Amino acid sequence: MASRNEILRTLNEWLAPENFQDYCPNGLQVEGTEDVGTIISGVTASKALIDAAIDAGADMILVHHGYFWKGEDQAIRGMKRERIKSLLDHGINLVAYHLPLDDHPDYGNNRQLADVLGIRNPRPLGGLVWQGELQAPVSPEAFAQLIGRCLDRAPLRVGEGPSQISQVGWCTGAAQGFIGKALDAGLDAYISGEISEPTTHTARECGIHYYAAGHHATERYGVQALGQALEKVFGVSHRFIDCDNPV
């Protein structure tokens, strides 16, 4: 067993949420039991993840997408009520880190995605966007196949860029709007999770390959790395549960 407050203190030291202007509260969102022996991690605090955590006897759920987003209805009713009631009824702590988990140099979604895809020399480009190099230049089609194999999900590819891809940029989740940073840096390709209607025209007209690799799929890895780190430091049990989402 480990102290919830000690775990939270460590997470805040690692992720420094005070350095980010985020759209949700980072850290403890729903308070449960003080003693934590089992942590379940997942991308989103959905009912499916909560039910799986209850079945696993979890004391804490660690996610990237939690609750209480800016602009959402603040009333606790309907779906939100049912989720929070389940957490409270079973004494489960809900802990969420959004932007701080995207950008962390070791545990972050961007760094972890680079490791999964085998991208060399991953480093911040600016804002939340990262850049790096492929092991060797590949065709746009081959890069799409690589992404599909690594993430177990075929990406949507648009754009008209160079015939060989070497320099790539990426930002997990819904960061298609940052494609301009990759263009300004002269990169061959840019990866994010989602795509918007204007993204296609930007990629075609500005000469870059864009890969929409899945919001959920690109953000599975940071929370896993974070949970594994807590397991090592505190001796708690950790398991990642992937509640599939095709988006």
Residue pairs with C-beta under 8 A, 6 or more apart in sequence:
1 35
1 36
1 37
1 236
2 35
2 36
2 37
2 234
2 235
2 236
3 34
3 35
3 36
4 28
4 32
4 33
4 34
4 35
4 36
4 59
4 60
4 93
5 34
6 234
7 36
7 60
7 95
7 230
7 234
7 236
8 27
8 28
8 95
10 230
10 233
10 234
11 27
11 95
11 97
11 226
11 230
12 27
14 104
14 107
14 226
14 229
15 26
15 97
15 100
15 101
15 104
15 107
16 100
17 26
17 27
17 97
17 100
19 100
20 26
20 98
20 99
20 100
20 103
21 99
22 98
22 99
22 100
23 69
23 70
23 71
23 98
23 99
24 66
24 67
24 68
24 69
24 70
24 96
24 98
25 66
25 68
25 96
26 96
26 97
26 98
26 99
26 100
27 95
27 96
27 97
28 93
28 94
28 95
29 66
29 67
29 68
29 94
29 95
29 96
30 67
30 84
30 87
30 88
30 92
30 93
30 94
31 93
32 59
32 60
32 87
32 88
32 90
32 91
32 92
32 93
32 94
33 59
33 91
33 92
33 93
35 59
36 59
36 60
36 93
36 234
36 236
37 59
37 236
37 237
38 56
38 57
38 58
38 59
38 60
38 236
38 237
38 238
38 239
39 58
39 59
39 60
39 61
39 62
39 227
39 230
39 231
39 236
39 237
39 238
39 239
40 49
40 52
40 53
40 56
40 58
40 60
40 61
40 62
40 238
40 239
40 240
40 241
41 61
41 62
41 63
41 223
41 224
41 226
41 227
41 238
41 239
41 240
41 241
42 49
42 52
42 61
42 62
42 63
42 223
42 240
42 241
42 242
42 243
43 63
43 64
43 65
43 216
43 219
43 220
43 223
43 242
43 243
43 245
44 63
44 64
44 65
44 216
44 243
44 245
45 61
45 63
45 65
45 66
45 67
45 83
45 94
45 96
46 83
46 243
47 79
47 82
47 83
47 86
48 243
49 61
49 63
49 241
49 243
50 61
50 83
50 86
50 87
50 92
51 86
52 241
52 243
53 61
53 92
53 241
54 86
54 90
54 92
56 239
56 241
58 92
59 91
59 92
59 93
60 92
60 93
60 94
60 95
61 87
61 92
61 93
61 94
61 95
62 95
62 96
62 223
62 226
62 227
62 230
63 94
63 95
63 96
63 223
64 96
64 97
64 98
64 101
64 102
64 109
64 219
64 222
64 223
65 96
65 98
66 94
66 95
66 96
66 98
67 80
67 83
67 84
67 94
67 96
68 74
76 84
86 92
87 93
87 94
97 226
99 128
101 107
101 108
101 109
101 222
101 223
101 226
102 108
102 109
102 110
102 128
102 171
102 172
102 173
102 219
102 222
103 110
103 124
103 128
104 111
104 222
105 111
106 225
107 222
107 225
107 226
107 229
108 222
109 172
109 173
109 218
109 219
109 221
109 222
110 122
110 128
110 130
110 170
110 171
110 172
110 222
111 122
111 130
111 222
112 221
112 222
112 224
112 225
113 119
113 170
113 172
113 191
113 218
113 221
114 122
114 130
114 132
114 170
115 122
115 221
116 150
116 151
116 221
117 146
117 147
117 150
118 134
118 135
118 146
118 150
119 132
119 133
119 134
119 168
119 170
120 132
120 133
120 134
120 135
121 132
121 133
122 130
122 131
122 132
123 130
123 131
123 132
124 130
124 131
125 131
125 169
125 181
125 182
125 185
126 181
127 171
127 178
127 181
128 171
128 175
128 178
129 169
129 170
129 171
129 175
129 178
129 181
129 182
130 169
130 170
130 171
131 167
131 168
131 169
131 170
131 182
131 185
131 187
132 168
133 166
133 167
133 168
134 143
134 165
134 166
134 168
136 166
137 164
137 165
137 166
138 146
138 164
138 165
139 163
139 164
139 165
140 157
140 161
140 163
140 165
140 189
140 209
143 165
143 189
143 209
143 211
144 154
144 155
144 157
144 211
147 154
147 155
147 191
147 211
147 213
148 154
148 155
151 213
151 214
151 217
151 218
152 217
153 213
153 214
153 217
153 246
155 191
155 211
155 212
155 213
155 214
156 195
156 211
156 212
157 209
157 210
157 211
157 212
158 195
158 199
158 200
158 203
158 204
158 209
158 210
158 212
159 200
159 203
159 204
159 207
159 208
159 209
159 210
160 203
160 204
160 207
160 209
161 188
161 189
161 203
161 207
161 208
161 209
162 188
162 207
162 209
164 188
165 188
165 189
165 209
166 188
167 185
167 186
167 187
167 188
167 189
168 187
168 188
168 189
168 190
168 191
169 181
169 182
169 185
169 187
169 189
169 190
169 191
170 190
170 191
170 192
170 218
171 178
171 191
171 192
172 192
172 193
172 215
172 218
172 219
172 222
173 192
173 193
173 194
173 215
173 218
173 219
174 192
174 193
174 194
174 215
175 192
175 193
176 192
176 194
176 195
176 196
176 199
176 210
176 212
177 196
178 190
178 192
179 190
179 192
179 199
179 202
179 203
179 208
179 210
180 202
182 189
182 190
182 208
183 190
183 202
183 206
183 208
187 208
188 208
188 209
189 208
189 209
189 210
189 211
190 203
190 208
190 209
190 210
190 211
191 210
191 211
191 213
191 218
192 210
192 211
192 212
192 213
192 218
193 212
193 213
193 214
193 215
193 216
193 217
193 218
193 219
193 247
194 212
194 215
194 247
195 210
195 212
199 210
199 212
200 210
202 208
202 210
203 209
203 210
214 245
214 246
214 247
215 245
215 247
216 244
216 245
216 246
216 247
220 240
220 242
223 240
224 240
227 238
227 239
227 240
228 238
230 236
230 238
231 237
231 238
